[in-house]
Structures are given as C-alpha cells and as structure tokens.
Amino acid sequence: MNKQTLNPEDRDYVRALASGLEVLQVFGVEHPQMTLSEVAARAGMDRAKARRFLLTLHALGFVKRSGRQFELTPKVLQLGYAYQASNRYQAVIQQYLQDITAELGESSSLAVLDGEDVVYLIRSAARHRLMAINLSVGTRLPAAYTSMGRVLLARLPEEELNSYLARVRLEAFTDASIVDKDALRSEVDQVRARGYSIVDQELDPGLRSVAVPVSAGNGELLGAINVSTNAARVDMETLLEVYLPRLRKAAETVGRITQ
C-alpha cells in the first residue's frame, strides 16, 4: 500500500468493519448498558444499521442482551489483551510507576496518543481519588487538556500536529482551560522545547499533573508518564523540584534497561 492511512472514500476502506468497531466503542463507564435506540444515537447511525451490528456482535460473543438492554461481555478484553501482550516493556514500566506511587504517595500512569485522546495503558493508583471519573487502563481523556497528551502532541511531526490542531474541538472544562488553538499550539511548542508538560486544573478543578515522554533504548517512543496530584495539597514548586526529577529518573532508567 502506498498510503499509511486510509480514509472512508478509499476502495480498501471497509465501512462495515469501521461501523462495528464504532458500536463497540460507544459503551463505557457512563454507558455500560444501552437500548438499541441509545446505541444508534451515540454511534450516529440509524436503528436498523445499529441493530444489525449489535446482533452480529451478540452472535460473536462480544455483546450480551438482557431484555431491551445491550452490554459488552468480557470477551472484548481479548482485543486489548493482544495489544498488551505484544508490548514487551509494560511490566518494566509498571514496576517503576508503582515505585513512584510508593515514594510520592501519588498516582502515576503511562498513556499513548490515539486520535484526539490519550489512552491509559498502565496505571499505578494512589489511595486518594482525584477526579470524578475512575481512571483505569483503557480510560480515554482529551489530549489537549492532559499533561501526557501535550507531551505526546509535542513529539508529533509538524504535519501531524497541524492536522490535529485543524480538527480538534477545544472545550472549557474549567476556567483555566485553553480554548484558543493558537494558544494551544504555543503551549505545545513550549513543551517540546523544555521536554515536559504541566497542566494545572484545565481538565478538572483541583487536578494538577506533570508528564515527560518515555522511550525505549532504541529511541522508540513508548508513551508519556505522569504524576497527578491535588493542587491544594501540592504546589507548583514541589511539582517542578520533586515530582518532575522523579519522573525523569524513571524515564531515563526505562530507556537504559530497554536497549
């Protein structure tokens, strides 16, 4: 193939497969069970089409049905497990994130960029909860408003970053949220120059986090790792002078032992 990415108009693009995957993705923490009408609305398709995909997924064992309600089955975990099993560095990174949590008493995570979102692949959670939603492996958050997201955006080639900025929709989650694309571009440029990102209460009031990129010894970008904390408990000075060096040490160690 000459193209790296297909678009829906390409001959090789399988619309049925894409639509089936879209149906799977409409389920989540806030929508674990839905009726046919609800699935159709969230997937942006008519009821007849959504019904065919749901019944097919049901036949394959990825969806179960109880009366009018549909929900995912544990079989969908096989799709994610194949990815996790292929990532030979995850066990190493998991240990270092757990060490960070044990030392600092804060949650630490690794995420990768997927479209306009970051997806959590590894998480070491502290006992205290920082956000209204429960962060876990597989959680998606908008890249524009997370420290890990901005670190990963800063690592994109210029053309891909421009494409992201052209299509992303910015939203005021809090009074501190960046809602201007030029301002976001400027912030990403600064992250690229300094090698780390701090996001202070732009996604959730009180949530403050710092992130750095982490790469394997061969230069392969594995994702971004962060430490997240409560702004009322940890000031910016501590974030920069204690948490950031600890993250950088972990990233450097991962790079050294994954040659």
Secondary structure, DSSP 8 states (H G I E B T S, - for coil): ---SS--TTSTT--HHHHHHHHHHHT--SS-SEE-HHHHHHHHTS-HHHHHHHHHHHHHHTSEEEETTEEEE-GGGHHHHHHHHHH-TTHHHHHHHHHHHHHHHSSEEEEEEEETTEEEEEEEE--SS--SSS---TT-EEEGGGSHHHHHHHHTS-HHHHHHHHHH-----SSTT----HHHHHHHHHHHHHHS-EEEESSSSTTEEEEEEEEE-TTS-EEEEEEEEEETTTS-HHHIIIIIHHHHHHHHHHHHHH--
